[in-house]
Amino acid sequence: MSASSSSRNWLLAAVCLAALGMPLSFTGPAVVLPAVRDALGGSPVQLNWVTNAFMLSFGATLMAAGALADAYGRKRVFLLGLAVVALSASLLTLAPGIVAFDLARALQGLGSAAAFAAGTAALAQVFDGAARTRAFSLIGTSFGVGLSCGSIVSGWLAERFGWQAVMLSPGAVSLAALCIASLAMRESRNPQAMGLDVPGTLSFTAALSLLTLGVLQAPDSGWGSPWVLGALAGAAAMGAVFVAIERRVPHPMLDLSLFRFPRFVGVQLLAAAPAYGFVVLLVLLPIRFVGLEGRSAIEAGAFMFALSGPILVVPTLAASLAHRFSAGAISAVGLLVCAAGLFWLSRCAPGTPLAGMAWPLLLIGAGIGLPWGLMDGLAVSVVPRERAGMASGIFNTVRVAGEGIALALVGAGLTALVTAHLGQVAGASQAAQRVTTGNLAQALALLPGMDRAALLHAYGAAFGTLLCVLAGVTVLTALVVFAFLRGETHAEAGAVALESTAC
C-alpha cells in the first residue's frame, strides 16, 4: 500500500470516528436526562435545552463551518472542531448547574458542525469516483452504527459508571479521531473561497434561536405571553432579514435560486420528514421509559435499538431498489410504512413490554430507513452539477435545523396535550411540563389528588394523540414528496443510488 493510499485510509478512519461520535452526542443525553436533572436540577424549559442547544448550534452553523473550512483550511477546522467536542464533553461533567450544562451542549454542537463540514470536505478532495462513493458510504455506516447502538451503549455506561461517562463518550471518540487526523490529514483549502457570509450567518442563527426559544418557552409562559410573541416575531423578522441579505450579497451562504427547482424543494421536504417521524422519538421515548415508567437505562437502550437498528441495513436495501424504482416512490412508501408504525405505537400504553412495542418500533425504523438511504444522493442529483456543493450544504442544514425545530414543537405539543388530558385541575400546566421531561415525582407533588396510575394514563393518552398527529403529518409528507419527485427516471434513480451514503 502506498503512503498516499495509507494516509487517505487513515483520514477516512478519522472522519468515520467523528461521524460515530455525533449520534452519541445526540442520543446519550436523552437516555440519562432524569439523572442529569437529579444532579443539576433545572426547570422543564432548561431541561429541554439539553437537546435543543446541541441541535440548534449544529444546524445553524453547519454551512458557515463549511465556508470557514474552505477558506482557512479543512484540516485546521476539522481538528479544531474535534478539540471543541472533546473539551465540551469534559465541561459537561464539571457543570455546576443546568445553565452551564446547556451552554456546554451548545458548544458541543458548534464543534460537531465544524468537524462534520470540514471532514466531509477533506474526503471529497482525496477520493474520486467509486472510491468517493465507498468512502461516504462508510461515513454513513459509521453514523448509523452510532445512532443504532448509541442508546444501548449509553445505557450500559450509565448503569456501570454514571451519567458522566455518557457525556464523556463522544469526547473520547473525538480525541481518537483528532490523534489520527493530526498525523494522517493534509491541509487543503479552496483558493477561490470567498470567506464567511457574516451577515447571513448571524441573521440565520438569530432566526433559528428566537424561534426555538419562543416554542420552548410557550408551555411555561403561554402562547400569548409577550416574551413568547416577541421571540416568534423576532424570528420572523430575522428570517426576512436573512432572505434580504442572501438576495443581495454576491456570494450568499444560501443560494435561494435553487428553490426554483421543484424537485429540489421536494428533497428539502424529505430532509425534514425524519425529524418528526423518527428523530423526536430518539429523545421522547428514553424520557418516557426511564423517567416515567421506571425502566433501567439498559432496558431503555434495548427498546431504542428496536427503533434505530433498521437504519443499519434498510438504507442499503433502498439503494438497491433505486435501480428499479424511482427514489420518489421508494421514499413515499417508506414514509407511509413509518406512519403505520407511528399509528401502531400510539396504541401502546405506558408499561407495555418490549415484545408488544418491538414491532411498531421496527416498522418506524424500517420505514424511515428507505428515504434515509437515498436523501443524500437526491440532494445533489436534483440540481445542476456545478451547484451540488451548495445543495448538499442546504440539505444538511435543513435536516439538522429541522430536527431542532421539530423537537421544540413536538415537546410543546406534548405538554399541551398532557395539560388537556389532565383537565381543569389546579397545577395541571406545571405538572404537564414536569411529566414531559420525565419528572414524575414533581408532577405528582403538583397534583395531590391524583395517583401515579391516573397521571400515567393521562400521559399515555396524550402521547398516543401526538403519535397519531405525527403519523398524519408523515402521510401528508409522503404524498407531497411523491408529487415533487415522481418524474424521476430509473436512470436518475440509479445515479442516486450510486451517490447516496448509507446514512
C-alpha positions as a printed Julia matrix, in Angstrom:
503×3 Matrix{Float64}:
   0.0    0.0     0.0
   1.43   3.37   -0.99
   1.99   6.13    1.54
  -0.63   8.23   -0.18
  -3.17   5.41   -0.08
  -2.35   4.73    3.55
  -2.84   8.39    4.55
  -6.17   8.51    2.72
  -7.4    5.44    4.58
  -6.28   6.87    7.93
  -8.09  10.1     7.09
 -11.21   8.1     6.29
 -10.89   6.32    9.64
 -10.66   9.68   11.45
 -13.75  11.08    9.72
 -15.68   7.84   10.36
 -14.82   8.08   14.06
 -16.07  11.67   14.09
 -19.27  10.51   12.4
 -19.64   7.75   15.0
 -19.37  10.25   17.86
 -22.02  12.67   16.58
 -25.08  10.48   17.22
 -23.64   9.64   20.65
 -23.79  13.37   21.4
 -27.46  13.32   20.43
 -28.87  10.05   21.83
 -26.83   9.77   25.04
 -28.21  12.8    26.92
 -31.79  11.67   26.24
 -31.13   8.34   27.99
 -29.65   9.98   31.11
 -31.77  13.14   31.24
 -33.5   12.08   34.51
 -30.08  11.53   36.1
 -28.82  14.9    34.82
 -31.95  16.55   36.24
 -31.41  14.9    39.63
 -27.77  16.03   39.7
 -28.08  19.57   38.32
 -31.74  20.5    38.76
 -33.38  22.78   36.26
 -36.8   23.85   35.05
 -38.58  21.98   32.23
 -37.5   24.67   29.76
 -33.87  24.39   30.85
 -34.02  20.6    30.55
 -35.44  20.86   27.03
 -32.39  22.92   26.08
 -30.16  19.93   26.89
 -31.06  18.52   23.47
 -32.13  21.65   21.65
 -28.96  23.63   22.41
 -26.89  20.99   20.6
 -29.23  20.68   17.62
 -29.65  24.45   17.27
 -25.95  25.3    17.27
 -25.15  22.37   14.96
 -27.82  23.23   12.4
 -27.31  26.99   12.49
 -23.56  26.86   11.89
 -23.14  23.9     9.53
 -22.97  25.94    6.3
 -20.8   28.58    7.96
 -18.4   25.85    9.14
 -18.1   24.57    5.58
 -17.25  28.06    4.32
 -14.62  28.52    7.02
 -13.07  25.13    6.2
 -12.79  26.03    2.51
 -11.28  29.44    3.28
  -8.96  28.73    6.22
  -8.08  25.06    5.85
 -10.08  21.87    6.18
  -7.58  20.14    8.47
  -7.4   23.16   10.76
 -11.19  23.41   11.11
 -11.6   19.62   11.45
  -9.06  19.37   14.27
 -10.46  22.46   15.97
 -13.98  21.02   15.82
 -12.86  17.7    17.34
 -10.99  19.53   20.09
 -14.09  21.59   20.9
 -16.23  18.42   21.1
 -13.73  16.83   23.49
 -13.46  19.99   25.6
 -17.23  20.42   25.83
 -17.62  16.76   26.86
 -15.34  17.44   29.83
 -17.18  20.67   30.66
 -20.48  18.78   30.76
 -19.26  16.59   33.61
 -17.98  19.63   35.53
 -21.01  21.89   35.02
 -22.14  23.43   38.33
 -25.76  23.76   37.14
 -28.11  23.16   34.27
 -27.48  26.53   32.59
 -23.76  25.85   32.33
 -24.58  22.35   31.11
 -26.81  23.75   28.34
 -24.1   26.21   27.27
 -21.59  23.36   27.05
 -24.09  21.43   24.9
 -24.31  24.4    22.52
 -20.5   24.48   22.36
 -20.54  20.76   21.55
 -22.9   21.43   18.64
 -20.51  24.05   17.26
 -17.61  21.62   17.4
 -19.64  18.84   15.76
 -20.67  21.15   12.91
 -17.06  22.13   12.28
 -15.84  18.52   12.34
 -18.64  17.27   10.08
 -18.33  20.03    7.48
 -14.53  20.04    7.33
 -14.15  16.27    7.48
 -16.51  15.54    4.6
 -14.98  18.37    2.55
 -11.5   16.95    3.11
 -12.57  13.48    2.0
 -14.07  14.9    -1.18
 -10.61  16.25   -2.08
  -8.73  12.95   -1.79
 -11.26  10.41   -3.08
 -12.74  10.33   -6.58
 -15.36   8.33   -8.45
 -16.31   4.95   -6.99
 -13.75   5.35   -4.19
 -15.51   8.53   -3.07
 -18.87   6.73   -3.08
 -17.44   3.94   -0.92
 -15.82   6.45    1.45
 -19.03   8.38    2.01
 -20.93   5.11    2.4
 -18.58   4.2     5.24
 -19.25   7.57    6.87
 -22.97   6.89    6.63
 -22.49   3.41    8.07
 -20.48   4.85   10.97
 -23.21   7.36   11.68
 -25.79   4.56   11.52
 -23.82   2.43   13.97
 -23.65   5.34   16.39
 -27.34   6.04   16.01
 -28.37   2.39   16.35
 -26.08   1.43   19.2
 -25.85   4.78   20.95
 -28.78   4.2    23.29
 -27.58   0.74   24.33
 -24.0    1.93   24.86
 -25.23   4.97   26.78
 -27.49   2.79   28.92
 -24.62   0.45   29.77
 -22.28   3.34   30.58
 -24.92   5.0    32.76
 -25.65   1.82   34.71
 -21.97   0.98   35.15
 -20.24   4.34   35.59
 -22.92   7.04   35.89
 -24.26   9.74   33.6
 -20.87  11.48   33.42
 -19.47   8.55   31.43
 -22.21   9.03   28.84
 -21.22  12.67   28.45
 -17.54  11.77   28.07
 -18.04   9.1    25.4
 -18.31  11.49   22.39
 -15.24  13.32   23.66
 -13.24  10.09   23.83
 -14.19   9.19   20.26
 -13.33  12.71   19.09
  -9.92  12.58   20.76
  -9.15   9.32   18.95
 -10.18  10.91   15.64
  -8.09  14.0    16.41
  -4.95  11.93   17.09
  -5.33  10.06   13.8
  -6.14  13.14   11.71
  -3.31  15.23   13.12
  -0.85  12.69   11.65
  -2.61  11.5     8.51
  -4.52  14.53    7.25
  -3.01  17.04    4.84
  -4.09  20.65    4.81
  -6.27  21.78    1.91
  -8.37  24.81    1.13
 -10.29  26.33   -1.75
  -8.23  29.17   -3.29
 -11.41  30.67   -4.76
 -13.27  30.59   -1.42
 -14.89  33.95   -0.62
 -14.88  33.52    3.14
 -17.76  33.62    5.57
 -21.06  35.36    4.87
 -21.13  37.01    8.31
 -24.44  38.95    7.98
 -26.19  35.88    6.59
 -24.79  33.6     9.28
 -25.75  35.95   12.12
 -29.3   36.58   10.86
 -29.87  32.86   10.17
 -28.64  31.87   13.63
 -30.72  34.6    15.27
 -33.88  33.49   13.44
 -33.44  29.84   14.46
 -32.53  30.74   18.05
 -35.52  33.04   18.56
 -37.91  30.52   17.01
 -36.63  27.72   19.26
 -36.69  29.99   22.32
 -40.28  31.04   21.67
 -41.55  27.5    21.14
 -39.75  26.12   24.2
 -40.94  28.96   26.44
 -44.58  28.76   25.3
 -45.67  25.85   27.56
 -44.32  27.69   30.61
 -45.39  31.25   29.81
 -48.31  30.67   27.44
 -48.5   31.28   23.71
 -49.92  34.73   24.36
 -47.05  35.79   26.6
 -45.24  38.97   25.46
 -41.93  37.12   25.74
 -43.12  34.27   23.51
 -44.8   36.57   20.99
 -41.72  38.79   20.95
 -39.41  35.82   20.31
 -41.6   34.5    17.49
 -41.96  37.95   15.93
 -38.2   38.43   16.21
 -37.66  35.07   14.48
 -39.91  36.14   11.6
 -38.14  39.49   11.32
 -34.66  37.94   11.34
 -35.81  35.38    8.78
 -36.91  38.2     6.49
 -33.58  39.97    7.06
 -31.73  36.76    6.18
 -33.65  36.37    2.91
 -32.99  40.0     2.02
 -29.27  39.62    2.72
 -28.94  36.43    0.71
 -30.61  38.05   -2.28
 -28.14  40.94   -2.33
 -24.72  39.59   -1.38
 -22.56  38.42   -4.31
 -21.61  35.13   -2.63
 -24.53  34.09   -0.38
 -24.41  31.38    2.26
 -27.74  30.13    0.92
 -28.41  30.31   -2.83
 -32.17  30.99   -2.83
 -32.39  30.48   -6.59
 -32.08  26.73   -6.01
 -35.62  26.76   -4.65
 -36.82  27.41   -8.22
 -36.19  23.7    -8.88
 -39.4   21.87   -7.79
 -37.52  18.63   -7.25
 -35.02  20.44   -5.01
 -37.93  21.7    -2.88
 -39.23  18.12   -2.66
 -35.87  16.93   -1.36
 -35.91  19.61    1.36
 -39.32  18.37    2.48
 -37.92  14.85    2.51
 -34.98  16.04    4.62
 -37.37  17.3     7.28
 -39.51  14.14    7.37
 -37.3   12.03    9.68
 -37.28  14.88   12.2
 -40.89  14.41   13.28
 -41.34  10.79   12.19
 -38.24   9.33   13.82
 -35.72  11.71   15.43
 -38.13  13.16   18.01
 -38.72   9.61   19.28
 -35.0    9.24   19.98
 -35.5   11.91   22.66
 -39.09  11.39   23.82
 -39.01   7.62   24.27
 -35.97   7.37   26.59
 -37.54  10.05   28.81
 -40.75   8.02   28.88
 -39.05   4.68   29.5
 -36.59   5.81   32.2
 -38.18   8.86   33.81
 -41.85   7.81   33.83
 -42.03   4.03   33.51
 -39.03   3.44   35.78
 -37.13   1.14   33.41
 -33.37   0.86   33.64
 -31.15   2.72   31.2
 -30.03  -0.61   29.68
 -33.62  -1.74   29.17
 -34.48   1.6    27.58
 -31.48   1.13   25.27
 -32.87  -2.22   24.12
 -36.19  -0.56   23.25
 -34.37   2.16   21.33
 -32.3   -0.37   19.38
 -35.55  -1.8    18.03
 -36.33   1.69   16.71
 -32.93   2.64   15.31
 -31.46  -0.77   14.44
 -33.06  -0.91   10.97
 -31.01   2.16    9.97
 -28.03  -0.21    9.77
 -29.48  -2.34    6.96
 -32.52  -0.75    5.3
 -30.65   2.15    3.59
 -28.6   -0.41    1.66
 -31.82  -2.07    0.54
 -33.15   1.3    -0.59
 -30.04   1.91   -2.71
 -30.59  -1.47   -4.39
 -34.27  -0.79   -5.04
 -33.39   2.58   -6.6
 -32.06   0.74   -9.66
 -35.6   -0.49  -10.4
 -37.92   2.11   -8.88
 -37.86   5.88   -8.63
 -36.39   7.39   -5.47
 -39.62   9.39   -5.06
 -41.73   6.23   -4.96
 -39.33   4.45   -2.58
 -39.24   7.43   -0.25
 -43.02   7.81   -0.25
 -43.54   4.11    0.52
 -41.02   4.32    3.34
 -42.78   7.31    4.88
 -46.13   5.51    4.67
 -44.62   2.49    6.44
 -43.23   4.84    9.1
 -46.67   6.41    9.53
 -48.21   2.97   10.02
 -45.63   2.25   12.73
 -46.37   5.57   14.45
 -50.08   4.81   14.48
 -49.43   1.31   15.85
 -47.14   2.71   18.54
 -49.87   5.16   19.57
 -51.85   2.13   20.81
 -49.06   1.07   23.2
 -49.82   2.37   26.69
 -47.07   3.15   29.23
 -45.73  -0.08   30.69
 -46.18  -2.13   27.52
 -43.44  -4.8    27.45
 -40.76  -4.89   24.77
 -42.49  -7.75   22.97
 -45.53  -5.52   22.47
 -43.6   -2.45   21.33
 -40.85  -4.02   19.25
 -42.88  -4.43   16.06
 -44.15  -0.86   15.76
 -40.69   0.43   16.65
 -39.1   -1.78   13.99
 -41.71  -0.63   11.47
 -40.92   3.04   12.14
 -37.18   2.46   11.82
 -37.52   0.37    8.67
 -39.88   2.86    7.06
 -37.66   5.86    7.68
 -34.63   3.84    6.56
 -35.89   3.77    2.95
 -35.72   7.54    2.31
 -32.73   7.8     4.68
 -30.68   5.72    2.27
 -31.45   7.98   -0.71
 -31.69  11.51    0.66
 -28.03  12.49    0.43
 -27.76  11.39   -3.17
 -31.03  13.09   -4.07
 -29.82  16.35   -2.53
 -27.12  16.74   -5.17
 -28.78  14.93   -8.1
 -31.76  17.29   -8.48
 -29.68  20.41   -9.22
 -27.03  21.2   -11.84
 -23.69  19.54  -11.07
 -21.87  22.83  -10.54
 -24.23  23.69   -7.68
 -24.06  20.32   -5.93
 -21.88  21.6    -3.07
 -24.29  24.37   -2.14
 -27.25  21.96   -2.5
 -25.64  19.48   -0.11
 -24.98  22.24    2.44
 -28.58  23.45    2.27
 -29.88  19.9     2.58
 -27.85  19.1     5.69
 -28.77  22.42    7.27
 -32.48  21.83    6.63
 -32.18  18.32    8.04
 -30.37  19.28   11.25
 -32.15  22.59   11.86
 -35.46  20.87   11.12
 -34.7   18.29   13.79
 -34.13  21.03   16.36
 -37.32  22.85   15.45
 -39.3   19.58   15.4
 -38.07  18.71   18.89
 -39.16  22.09   20.21
 -42.59  21.95   18.53
 -43.31  18.33   19.44
 -42.23  18.88   23.04
 -44.51  21.89   23.33
 -47.33  19.95   21.69
 -46.95  17.01   24.06
 -47.05  19.35   27.07
 -50.25  20.96   25.76
 -51.85  17.54   25.17
 -50.96  16.3    28.66
 -52.43  19.51   30.12
 -55.64  18.93   28.18
 -55.9   15.3    29.33
 -55.36  16.29   32.97
 -58.4   18.51   32.75
 -59.32  21.62   34.73
 -57.31  20.87   37.85
 -55.0   23.19   39.74
 -51.38  22.85   38.71
 -52.16  20.92   35.52
 -49.94  23.03   33.28
 -46.94  22.93   35.61
 -47.41  19.2    36.2
 -47.57  18.57   32.46
 -44.24  20.32   31.95
 -42.66  18.13   34.62
 -44.05  14.87   33.33
 -42.95  15.51   29.75
 -39.34  15.94   30.96
 -39.53  12.7    32.97
 -40.02  14.15   36.45
 -42.93  12.05   37.68
 -42.34  12.8    41.37
 -42.61  16.58   40.97
 -45.63  16.21   38.71
 -47.43  14.15   41.36
 -46.47  16.68   44.04
 -48.24  19.38   42.0
 -51.36  17.19   41.72
 -52.06  15.97   45.27
 -55.44  14.5    44.29
 -54.06  12.28   41.53
 -52.21   8.97   41.83
 -49.41   7.61   39.67
 -51.65   5.36   37.57
 -54.01   8.2    36.66
 -51.14  10.53   35.72
 -49.51   7.86   33.53
 -52.86   7.21   31.89
 -53.21  10.91   31.03
 -49.65  10.99   29.72
 -50.2    7.81   27.69
 -53.37   9.22   26.11
 -51.56  12.45   25.23
 -48.58  10.56   23.81
 -50.9    8.43   21.7
 -52.65  11.51   20.32
 -49.29  13.08   19.5
 -48.18   9.96   17.61
 -51.41   9.99   15.58
 -50.73  13.62   14.62
 -47.16  12.75   13.64
 -48.45   9.82   11.59
 -50.83  12.14    9.76
 -48.06  14.66    9.04
 -45.86  11.81    7.76
 -48.58  10.6     5.4
 -49.05  14.12    4.05
 -45.29  14.46    3.57
 -45.2   11.16    1.69
 -47.85  12.38   -0.75
 -46.15  15.75   -1.31
 -42.7   14.19   -1.75
 -44.06  11.73   -4.29
 -45.74  14.55   -6.2
 -42.49  16.56   -6.37
 -40.19  13.63   -7.18
 -42.4   11.34   -9.27
 -40.92  12.49  -12.59
 -37.56  10.86  -11.92
 -36.44   8.25  -14.42
 -34.94   4.91  -13.44
 -31.59   6.04  -14.79
 -31.6    9.03  -12.46
 -32.62   6.76   -9.61
 -29.61   4.58  -10.32
 -27.39   7.65  -10.12
 -28.97   8.5    -6.77
 -28.21   5.01   -5.52
 -24.58   5.43   -6.56
 -24.22   8.82   -4.89
 -26.19   8.03   -1.72
 -24.48   7.22    1.52
 -25.62   4.56    3.9
 -26.97   7.21    6.28
